[in-house]
Amino acid sequence: MLIGDKAKEFAGQLMSAVKSAKSICLTTHINPDGDGLCTCLAMKRILQFLGYRSDFVVDDFELDRYNNLQILDNVILDNDSLHYDLVIIVDLHDYQRLGSRVHLTNDAEKVFILDHHEVENDLIKCVNCWIDSKAVCTGWMLYAMFTDVISAMPEADKEYVGMCLYTTLLNDTNNFTNANTDEHAYELAAAVCRLGVKTYQVYRKFMISRTPMEMRLLGQVLSTIELLENGRILFMDSSQDMLNQNGLEKDAISNLTRWVQDLKGVDTVVYFREEEIGRYRLSLRSKTVNVHAIALKYGGGGHLQASGCSCEGMLPEIKKTILEDIIASDKMVH
């Protein structure tokens, strides 16, 4: 089936469920990023244009970097009292990264999934899903579903949706530098320009708009760099103390791997982020190693060259274990 046909078919099935639902929830993975979060924002505005109210439920309000998209006006925090007939899950399909919002899917009459990650074994129970690991981002998938609807929206809504979609591209292609950047990425970029988006403004606000304290934090994180295996593997880490010293929330440490993943001679990067004492969130990036397989070992997942997971223990021991995993995977690849 051609991608356009699949998008239209899924959109039709989703809208049939929307029309019969008394309540609708949009949600994405824990620690939401620019793809899942902004795809949900765009879908919420599209559904609103079509006459349907929906709630966008998140697990965290520390989303300051998305203030240009009126983020706090468009999200609500998860709580046990929430219940929806229809739950639409974006940018994930496994229970591990759904976190506490499992209750939303357990209670829902229907669950739909829109995702582009490698398929896991822990698939969320749903009535319908569109998972395409070759898709550049879920924002592109949403645009393929609702191209005609978006073109019919008022100018202000078009621009808002376009800003959201361009942010999904910036997030998942690292400003068009990652290996997943394909013709669809540039087609979507051209489309959002036609929607009235000033792409350079979105880039500045999402990619480079940082406070002095955030830049000082970046310097502290970069100072932890360790080069291993003749410089091919790079480890770096951050602690809760670093955040506290700079008066920052955890959103400040998102996407820091982009500063190092293309350094000369480095093909694998792991960033260890302390979330609490004895617990670390790992971001893995590699040009040669299947980091998705490594992340799966620890209940994580993502893409072949970009994945994440969480590990518990002391940082030196976690680093030793991950290094062994990388070396073993590297040998398998070669």
Protein Blocks (a to p, Z undefined) as FASTA:
>chain_A
ZZklmmmmmmmmmmmmmmmpcbdcddddehiafklmmmmmmmmmmmmmnopacddddfbf
blmkmmmnommlmcccddfkbccfbdcdehiabfklnmmmlmmmmmpmbdcdddfbdcdf
klccdfbdcddfkbfbfklmmmmmmmmmmmmpcfklmmmmmmmmmmmmmmmnonolafkl
cfklmmmmmmmmmnopafklmmmmmmmmccfklmmmmmmmmmmpcceehhlaccddddfk
lmmmnopafklmgoklmmmmmgghiabdcddddfbghiacdddddfkbcfklmmmmnopa
cdfklccdddeddfklmmmmmmmmmmmmmmmmZZ
